[in-house]
Amino acid sequence: MEFTVAVTKWVKGVEKVWETIGDARMIIYSWYQMRLAISQTDGKTNAELSITYKRPKNLLARLVSWFLADWYCNWCLKKMLNDTKKQLEEQGHGTSSESVARTG
């Protein structure tokens, strides 16, 4: 795998959006964009993490993507949210989290 990621939107403490740029060589995606949004509700910190992606054009890679992309997205999102939740709780924040994976 070889790809470059750039932050395309940054609102400190509120939202971060990043995506692959240029010629990305990945196995199950040809491009992806991730968004992390943080908000406060009833004294809790809410984190919403989403990923939007495009499948590769190569037939074999596209086939592999159909079997693995959604599973990998959900695994990645859950891992990242759990890490975020852990860090927020260590800082004394109550937390709530949600993840969303979708194809573009």
N, C-alpha and C positions, 0 to 999 in steps of 0.2 A: 504494500500500500504506500502511496505517496500522494500527499495533498497539502494544500496551504489553507489555513483558516484565517478569516479577518473578522473583527468586530465591526458590525454595520450600524449598530445602535447601542448607545450607552447612556442610561440615566441612573446616576449613582444611587444605589440603595433601592431602586425601583424596577429597572428593566435592563436586560442585556440581550442582544441578538448577535449571533455570529454564524458565519456560513463559509463553505468552501469557495475558493476563488481559483480562477485559472484552470489548467488542465489537471483535474483530479483523477488519480488512478486508485480506485478502491474496488473491493471485491463485490459488495452487495449494493452499493449506491454509486451513482454518477455525480451526485451533488446532494448536499444537505444543509439545512438551516436549523439552528436551535434557538429557542427563546426561553429566558428565565425571567419571570415576573414575580416581584415581592410586594405584598400588601399587608396592611394591618386591619384586623377585624376583631372586635371584642377582646382586645389585649393579646391576641395571638398573631404571630407572623405567618402569613400564608405564602407558600411558594408554589408557583405553577411552572412546570417545565414541559416544553413541547419540542417535537422534532418534525420537520417536513423534509421529505426526500424524494429524489427521482431515481428510478431504476436505471441500470446501465443499458446501453444500446446493444452491446454484444449479446448474441443469443444465449450462449452458455452462461455468462454472468447474469443475464436477466432471469434465466431459469433458477439459478442458485438464489438469486434475490427473492424470487417468489416464495421460496421455502424458508429462508432465513431472515429476511429484512425486518419483518414485523416483530419476530421473536427477539432479535438483537436490539431493536429500538426500545422495546419494553424493558428488556434487561438493563440496558444502558440508562434509561430514564429512572428506573427504580433505584439503581445503584447511586446515581448522582443525587437524587432526592434524599435518599437515606443519609448520604454523606453531608448534605446541606442541613438536614434536620438535626443530625448529631451535633454539628458545629453550632447551630443556633441554640440548641438546648444547653450546650456547654457555656454559652454566653448568657443563659438565664431567660431565654425567650420560650414561650409556649409556641407550638408549631402545628400547622396543618399543611398537607401537601397534596398535589395532584399532578398526574402526568398524562400527556396526550401524544400519541404517535399517529402520523398520517402521511400518506403518499401525496406527492405533488403532481 
